[in-house]
Amino acid sequence: MSEDALLPFVDAWSVDIDAPPRIVWDAVLASAPGSRAGVIRGAFAVLSGADPAASNGLASHVLGAERPGFAVCEVVPPVTYALAGRHRFATYQLVFRIDQRGPVQSRLTAETFATFPGTAGRLYRMFLMDAKLHALVMWCMVRRVRRRAEAALRRQGARSS
């Protein structure tokens, strides 16, 4: 059983993508949290007591790979990619699911599961949800994956023409 069954559901964001699942998979790996180094992400990881706090150097598609705030906990190419982590304010999991919708179409769904323990956790949840910060980050993330995947498919088509 995956860990998402152990954490309460928070939300899900879906987007249809004009690209097959394998290309969407590659775009997810390139766009997932922690896929790029960032000063802000690293600083937040340290200040919030994130676990994991740093990268362990494994490639993002490898089970057990760690980036600040996230560890890869499930890898089923090109269908499911899950990240999990925790810090002082929350324990969380982000699950990307890719469904084939047609010969060259997919649907990407990014699901969030989390707990926000204690008073600090409740305040953190209010900050994230009431200010719509989580929604903004998730919407931008799934749209970034869509742009990457569709651009990759166009590049493939241009090379084969």
Backbone as CSV, one residue per row, in Angstrom:
resi,resn,N_x,N_y,N_z,CA_x,CA_y,CA_z,C_x,C_y,C_z
1,MET,0.852,-1.177,0.000,0.000,0.000,0.000,0.894,1.234,0.000
2,SER,0.518,2.243,-0.784,1.313,3.468,-0.812,0.978,4.325,0.393
3,GLU,1.897,5.239,0.699,1.725,6.082,1.881,0.534,7.023,1.763
4,ASP,0.058,7.316,0.526,-1.035,8.270,0.394,-2.283,7.795,1.130
5,ALA,-2.435,6.484,1.339,-3.580,5.975,2.076,-3.478,6.331,3.560
6,LEU,-2.291,6.679,4.022,-2.085,6.970,5.430,-2.263,8.445,5.766
7,LEU,-2.189,9.311,4.776,-2.328,10.749,4.992,-3.653,11.224,4.417
8,PRO,-4.287,12.198,5.057,-5.549,12.708,4.528,-5.358,13.440,3.197
9,PHE,-6.342,13.279,2.330,-6.345,13.957,1.040,-6.502,15.460,1.250
10,VAL,-5.728,16.255,0.520,-5.832,17.717,0.572,-6.491,18.240,-0.695
11,ASP,-5.908,17.930,-1.850,-6.489,18.372,-3.111,-5.846,17.650,-4.281
12,ALA,-6.418,17.877,-5.472,-5.873,17.300,-6.700,-6.033,18.317,-7.815
13,TRP,-5.031,18.373,-8.662,-5.025,19.272,-9.813,-4.742,18.443,-11.049
14,SER,-5.609,18.568,-12.059,-5.447,17.793,-13.286,-5.345,18.716,-14.482
15,VAL,-4.629,18.224,-15.494,-4.498,18.959,-16.746,-4.377,17.936,-17.869
16,ASP,-5.078,18.203,-18.980,-4.941,17.368,-20.168,-3.741,17.853,-20.955
17,ILE,-2.977,16.898,-21.478,-1.724,17.219,-22.158,-1.701,16.522,-23.512
18,ASP,-1.352,17.272,-24.543,-1.234,16.710,-25.888,0.142,16.088,-26.060
19,ALA,0.354,14.982,-25.369,1.603,14.223,-25.444,1.344,12.854,-24.815
20,PRO,2.045,11.821,-25.276,1.858,10.491,-24.694,2.471,10.402,-23.294
21,PRO,2.042,9.411,-22.508,2.508,9.294,-21.122,4.025,9.301,-20.942
22,ARG,4.780,8.663,-21.815,6.240,8.615,-21.639,6.842,10.020,-21.676
23,ILE,6.354,10.863,-22.569,6.868,12.237,-22.656,6.409,13.047,-21.445
24,VAL,5.168,12.824,-21.002,4.671,13.503,-19.799,5.497,13.065,-18.591
25,TRP,5.830,11.789,-18.519,6.663,11.270,-17.427,7.977,12.040,-17.340
26,ASP,8.647,12.182,-18.480,9.923,12.910,-18.495,9.740,14.356,-18.043
27,ALA,8.618,14.968,-18.446,8.341,16.349,-18.039,8.069,16.439,-16.540
28,VAL,7.397,15.437,-15.977,7.170,15.407,-14.523,8.509,15.344,-13.794
29,LEU,9.397,14.457,-14.241,10.703,14.331,-13.583,11.484,15.639,-13.639
30,ALA,11.355,16.364,-14.748,12.084,17.628,-14.904,11.432,18.781,-14.145
31,SER,10.152,18.642,-13.795,9.405,19.752,-13.190,9.029,19.538,-11.733
32,ALA,9.206,18.341,-11.217,8.772,18.029,-9.853,9.540,18.859,-8.830
33,PRO,8.943,19.065,-7.650,9.641,19.820,-6.610,11.016,19.230,-6.334
34,GLY,11.985,20.102,-6.215,13.334,19.659,-5.920,14.135,19.250,-7.140
35,SER,13.513,19.289,-8.336,14.245,18.887,-9.537,15.311,19.907,-9.903
36,ARG,15.133,21.131,-9.439,16.132,22.177,-9.674,16.588,22.714,-8.323
37,ALA,17.860,23.000,-8.245,18.385,23.587,-7.008,17.800,24.982,-6.844
38,GLY,17.552,25.373,-5.628,17.023,26.701,-5.382,17.417,27.188,-4.003
39,VAL,17.846,28.420,-3.934,18.258,29.004,-2.660,17.071,29.094,-1.711
40,ILE,15.923,29.512,-2.225,14.740,29.663,-1.372,14.305,28.306,-0.836
41,ARG,14.246,27.295,-1.713,13.834,25.955,-1.277,14.808,25.414,-0.227
42,GLY,16.100,25.588,-0.468,17.107,25.115,0.485,17.003,25.825,1.819
43,ALA,16.794,27.143,1.774,16.665,27.917,3.011,15.413,27.498,3.776
44,PHE,14.287,27.311,3.058,13.060,26.878,3.721,13.262,25.505,4.357
45,ALA,13.955,24.608,3.647,14.197,23.264,4.182,14.955,23.339,5.501
46,VAL,15.963,24.185,5.550,16.762,24.324,6.774,15.933,24.969,7.882
47,LEU,15.267,26.075,7.571,14.509,26.812,8.588,13.313,26.029,9.125
48,SER,12.691,25.223,8.274,11.503,24.482,8.707,11.838,23.122,9.308
49,GLY,13.114,22.740,9.266,13.493,21.422,9.767,13.035,20.308,8.846
50,ALA,13.062,20.555,7.537,12.577,19.578,6.558,13.387,18.292,6.596
51,ASP,12.691,17.197,6.351,13.318,15.884,6.222,12.784,15.256,4.947
52,PRO,13.636,15.070,3.958,15.075,15.292,3.931,15.428,16.775,3.815
53,ALA,16.601,17.118,4.302,17.048,18.514,4.294,17.915,18.847,3.093
54,ALA,18.473,17.835,2.448,19.399,18.087,1.338,19.298,16.962,0.315
55,SER,19.885,17.190,-0.827,19.920,16.185,-1.883,20.918,15.088,-1.524
56,ASN,20.573,13.847,-1.882,21.523,12.753,-1.687,22.241,12.398,-2.987
57,GLY,21.990,13.152,-4.043,22.710,12.970,-5.295,22.135,11.933,-6.241
58,LEU,21.136,11.162,-5.813,20.530,10.184,-6.715,19.681,10.895,-7.766
59,ALA,19.584,10.316,-8.944,18.746,10.875,-10.009,17.286,10.863,-9.574
60,SER,16.508,11.827,-10.068,15.130,12.013,-9.602,14.215,10.832,-9.893
61,HIS,14.557,9.968,-10.831,13.699,8.824,-11.151,14.028,7.585,-10.313
62,VAL,14.957,7.720,-9.377,15.395,6.589,-8.556,14.653,6.602,-7.218
63,LEU,14.065,5.460,-6.873,13.405,5.327,-5.579,14.416,5.635,-4.484
64,GLY,14.048,6.515,-3.559,14.948,6.903,-2.480,15.741,8.170,-2.757
65,ALA,15.626,8.715,-3.968,16.298,9.986,-4.259,15.741,11.050,-3.322
66,GLU,16.606,11.940,-2.872,16.185,12.995,-1.944,16.582,14.353,-2.475
67,ARG,15.672,15.302,-2.278,15.890,16.711,-2.554,15.395,17.457,-1.323
68,PRO,15.801,18.707,-1.119,15.327,19.418,0.073,13.798,19.381,0.188
69,GLY,13.312,18.748,1.241,11.883,18.686,1.505,11.155,17.514,0.888
70,PHE,11.812,16.744,0.006,11.120,15.660,-0.689,12.015,14.444,-0.874
71,ALA,11.429,13.254,-0.726,12.110,11.998,-1.054,11.206,11.225,-2.007
72,VAL,11.790,10.616,-3.017,11.020,9.820,-3.969,10.600,8.533,-3.265
73,CYS,9.276,8.301,-3.170,8.785,7.139,-2.427,8.042,6.133,-3.298
74,GLU,7.753,6.492,-4.549,7.122,5.540,-5.464,7.471,5.935,-6.892
75,VAL,7.900,4.941,-7.675,8.270,5.171,-9.071,7.693,4.026,-9.896
76,VAL,6.685,4.332,-10.716,6.090,3.357,-11.624,5.988,4.022,-12.994
77,PRO,7.088,4.017,-13.773,7.074,4.706,-15.066,6.111,4.034,-16.046
78,PRO,5.430,4.746,-16.863,5.200,6.191,-16.855,3.857,6.538,-16.227
79,VAL,3.533,5.924,-15.109,2.194,6.045,-14.525,2.155,6.834,-13.220
80,THR,3.040,6.532,-12.280,2.979,7.130,-10.943,4.367,7.542,-10.474
81,TYR,4.433,8.753,-9.940,5.671,9.279,-9.356,5.265,9.981,-8.072
82,ALA,5.776,9.521,-6.938,5.352,10.081,-5.655,6.544,10.554,-4.837
83,LEU,6.334,11.681,-4.186,7.331,12.303,-3.318,6.722,12.456,-1.932
84,ALA,7.541,12.316,-0.908,7.058,12.485,0.461,8.087,13.266,1.258
85,GLY,7.617,13.906,2.306,8.525,14.641,3.169,7.802,15.114,4.414
86,ARG,8.542,15.832,5.232,7.927,16.408,6.434,8.807,17.544,6.926
87,HIS,8.191,18.409,7.703,8.911,19.468,8.397,8.127,19.793,9.660
88,ARG,8.521,20.828,10.355,7.890,21.144,11.652,6.380,21.318,11.568
89,PHE,5.891,21.724,10.398,4.489,22.116,10.287,3.614,21.096,9.575
90,ALA,4.203,20.122,8.885,3.399,19.194,8.088,4.176,17.929,7.744
91,THR,3.414,16.877,7.502,3.907,15.652,6.874,3.089,15.524,5.602
92,TYR,3.743,15.282,4.472,3.035,15.419,3.196,3.525,14.433,2.151
93,GLN,2.677,14.249,1.158,3.022,13.446,-0.006,2.388,14.092,-1.229
94,LEU,3.149,14.115,-2.306,2.688,14.626,-3.595,2.776,13.472,-4.581
95,VAL,1.633,13.107,-5.168,1.569,11.966,-6.083,1.160,12.459,-7.463
96,PHE,2.012,12.191,-8.440,1.698,12.494,-9.836,1.184,11.211,-10.477
97,ARG,0.012,11.302,-11.108,-0.555,10.153,-11.819,-0.755,10.558,-13.278
98,ILE,-0.339,9.685,-14.184,-0.444,9.959,-15.616,-1.330,8.884,-16.235
99,ASP,-2.410,9.319,-16.875,-3.335,8.412,-17.552,-3.308,8.701,-19.041
100,GLN,-3.262,7.643,-19.838,-3.336,7.828,-21.287,-4.783,8.110,-21.654
101,ARG,-5.015,9.165,-22.449,-6.368,9.577,-22.830,-6.637,9.363,-24.314
102,GLY,-5.614,9.063,-25.077,-5.732,8.859,-26.518,-4.368,8.487,-27.052
103,PRO,-4.234,8.368,-28.374,-2.946,7.949,-28.940,-1.776,8.848,-28.520
104,VAL,-2.011,10.144,-28.475,-0.950,11.073,-28.050,-1.495,12.093,-27.053
105,GLN,-2.413,11.662,-26.198,-2.943,12.534,-25.159,-2.849,11.833,-23.809
106,SER,-2.626,12.646,-22.795,-2.539,12.143,-21.424,-3.267,13.107,-20.504
107,ARG,-3.575,12.614,-19.331,-4.065,13.480,-18.259,-3.107,13.317,-17.087
108,LEU,-2.591,14.448,-16.622,-1.732,14.473,-15.445,-2.565,14.945,-14.267
109,THR,-2.511,14.203,-13.175,-3.157,14.610,-11.931,-2.096,14.649,-10.843
110,ALA,-2.034,15.763,-10.137,-1.116,15.918,-9.005,-1.971,15.965,-7.742
111,GLU,-1.816,14.962,-6.893,-2.602,14.846,-5.668,-1.730,15.161,-4.461
112,THR,-2.291,15.914,-3.542,-1.585,16.236,-2.303,-2.292,15.562,-1.138
113,PHE,-1.503,14.948,-0.273,-1.969,14.347,0.967,-1.114,14.944,2.074
114,ALA,-1.716,15.280,3.216,-0.906,15.896,4.274,-1.625,15.903,5.612
115,THR,-0.813,15.990,6.653,-1.307,16.300,7.991,-0.560,17.543,8.458
116,PHE,-1.219,18.308,9.295,-0.655,19.559,9.814,-0.811,19.528,11.331
117,PRO,0.113,18.865,12.031,-0.066,18.654,13.466,0.157,19.910,14.312
118,GLY,-0.566,19.955,15.401,-0.371,21.015,16.390,-0.860,22.378,15.937
119,THR,-0.695,23.341,16.816,-1.121,24.711,16.531,-0.332,25.303,15.378
120,ALA,0.974,25.093,15.374,1.801,25.622,14.280,1.382,25.011,12.948
121,GLY,1.050,23.730,12.943,0.593,23.072,11.722,-0.727,23.632,11.236
122,ARG,-1.655,23.871,12.159,-2.953,24.454,11.773,-2.768,25.853,11.203
123,LEU,-1.884,26.643,11.800,-1.614,27.989,11.276,-0.954,27.919,9.897
124,TYR,-0.038,26.991,9.736,0.632,26.804,8.443,-0.388,26.404,7.375
125,ARG,-1.291,25.481,7.716,-2.337,25.068,6.768,-3.215,26.259,6.398
126,MET,-3.607,27.054,7.382,-4.422,28.238,7.084,-3.669,29.171,6.149
127,PHE,-2.393,29.387,6.414,-1.571,30.257,5.575,-1.533,29.726,4.144
128,LEU,-1.286,28.430,3.990,-1.204,27.841,2.645,-2.536,27.850,1.919
129,MET,-3.582,27.420,2.599,-4.872,27.226,1.942,-5.670,28.520,1.814
130,ASP,-5.772,29.298,2.888,-6.572,30.521,2.830,-5.969,31.551,1.893
131,ALA,-4.662,31.617,1.839,-4.002,32.564,0.938,-3.889,31.996,-0.478
132,LYS,-4.377,30.775,-0.662,-4.361,30.115,-1.980,-2.949,29.876,-2.507
133,LEU,-1.949,29.875,-1.633,-0.573,29.653,-2.078,-0.377,28.238,-2.604
134,HIS,-0.938,27.260,-1.904,-0.806,25.878,-2.363,-1.469,25.714,-3.735
135,ALA,-2.656,26.267,-3.892,-3.355,26.168,-5.181,-2.534,26.797,-6.298
136,LEU,-1.955,27.948,-6.035,-1.141,28.622,-7.047,0.071,27.775,-7.428
137,VAL,0.765,27.236,-6.446,1.946,26.412,-6.712,1.560,25.165,-7.507
138,MET,0.493,24.502,-7.115,0.086,23.274,-7.807,-0.361,23.562,-9.236
139,TRP,-1.156,24.606,-9.421,-1.626,24.946,-10.764,-0.441,25.291,-11.665
140,CYS,0.490,26.064,-11.151,1.688,26.403,-11.940,2.501,25.151,-12.258
141,MET,2.586,24.222,-11.314,3.375,23.013,-11.528,2.778,22.141,-12.637
142,VAL,1.473,21.886,-12.595,0.887,21.027,-13.632,0.928,21.715,-14.994
143,ARG,0.780,23.028,-15.017,0.881,23.750,-16.294,2.311,23.730,-16.826
144,ARG,3.299,23.817,-15.928,4.701,23.740,-16.353,4.993,22.369,-16.960
145,VAL,4.462,21.307,-16.365,4.638,19.962,-16.926,3.999,19.904,-18.311
146,ARG,2.796,20.443,-18.441,2.119,20.433,-19.754,2.957,21.154,-20.802
147,ARG,3.456,22.341,-20.476,4.276,23.093,-21.445,5.517,22.303,-21.841
148,ARG,6.202,21.724,-20.869,7.409,20.933,-21.163,7.099,19.742,-22.057
149,ALA,6.049,19.005,-21.718,5.711,17.795,-22.474,5.305,18.137,-23.904
150,GLU,4.461,19.141,-24.061,4.011,19.501,-25.408,5.154,20.065,-26.239
151,ALA,6.063,20.807,-25.619,7.239,21.320,-26.338,8.150,20.165,-26.748
152,ALA,8.316,19.177,-25.876,9.155,18.017,-26.206,8.565,17.242,-27.375
153,LEU,7.246,17.095,-27.400,6.605,16.393,-28.512,6.790,17.163,-29.816
154,ARG,6.666,18.493,-29.756,6.894,19.318,-30.965,8.330,19.163,-31.453
155,ARG,9.287,19.156,-30.528,10.697,18.977,-30.924,10.913,17.619,-31.573
156,GLN,10.289,16.584,-31.022,10.409,15.246,-31.619,9.834,15.232,-33.027
157,GLY,8.682,15.883,-33.203,8.054,15.945,-34.524,8.904,16.699,-35.519
158,ALA,9.550,17.770,-35.066,10.399,18.575,-35.954,11.626,17.779,-36.384
159,ARG,12.165,16.961,-35.474,13.348,16.154,-35.818,13.005,15.039,-36.787
160,SER,11.795,14.477,-36.662,11.436,13.350,-37.526,10.907,13.804,-38.883
161,SER,10.649,15.103,-39.046,10.136,15.618,-40.333,11.234,15.811,-41.341
